[in-house]
Amino acid sequence: MKFAIISTAAILTAGAASAGGYTAPVAESSPAIITAPVVEQGPNWGGFYGGLQYGKGNASLSNGGFDENLDAYGLHGGYLYDMGRYVVGGELDYNKINLDNNGGDGDLARLKGRAGMKFGRFMPYLTAGYARISTNQDAGDVSEGAFAYGLGAEYMVNNRFSVGAEYTRQDFKDVSNVNGLDLDTDMVQMRASYRF
């Protein structure tokens, strides 16, 4: 009888042990580290720069008595601040103006603000500021200030050198102290800049 009870207990214990089976202890694994992808910001547009520009344009008086094509060449310098996606700054430029038909010439100086959005090495921008023109007697003897505005685009060839194009317009009001006599100038210029 004792043997039967012990045998039954042994069988029940063995059945219970084999029913659950052997389970190996589980070691906790550390969580996987996920790193954010590196986003290419492109070159830094910030800092001082200077360069040259050349282009063509048109100058016309509102009374219809003057309409001339012109050549404009000169130099520029400024500073840009790179804020990540956007770039802002200021620029001073000087242009020598040569009128094609009457041989007159003049000087055009401008102080402009710039605001652009960068796409890697490419940056379109808007510009606006103050322009001052003075011409010799052959070109009408004008000395006036005006609002200047325009747009442009620049491409950074490498970290030091960039090229671009810019369209600007200047509207000079009441030139030579004549009410209602306005001088409008449009220019498209190619630009090359070196960054310091």
C-alpha positions, 0 to 999 in steps of 0.5 A: 500500500505504501508502495502504491501511494509513493508510486502514485505521488511520483507519477503525479509529480513527474507528470506535472513537471513534464507538462510545464516543461523546462523554461530557460531564464530570460535575460532582459535585452537593452533597448535598441538605440535609434539615431536621427538621420543627419540632414545635410544643411549645405554650406554656410552663407554667413560672413563678409563677401565682396565681388564684381558685377556687370550687366545691361539695362534701360533708363527712361524719362516719364515724358518720353523724351529719353529712352536709352539702353545702358551698360552697368559695371561695378563692385559690391560688398556686404555681410550675410547672416545664415540663420539655418533655412533663411539668410539675411544681410546688407550690401553696398554696391557701386555701378558705373553707368554708360549710356549706349547712344548719347555717350553720357555716363553716370554713377549709381550707388546703392545700399540694400538689404537682402533676404533669401532662402537657401536650398543647399548651394542655391539661394534665391533672394529679394533685395530692397534699399536706397539708390543714388544716381548722378550723371554728367551733362551728356546724360542729362545732369541728374543727381537724385535718390530713389527706392531700389528693389529687385530679386536675384539668385546665387549659387555657391561654387565652393565655400569661398566663391559664388556666382549669381544674377540679379534684377533691380529697378530704381524709380527716381521721382521729380528729377532735376527738380521738375515735378512729374518728371521721373527717371526709371532704370532697370538692370540685369547683372551677372555677379561673382563674389568671394567670401572672406 
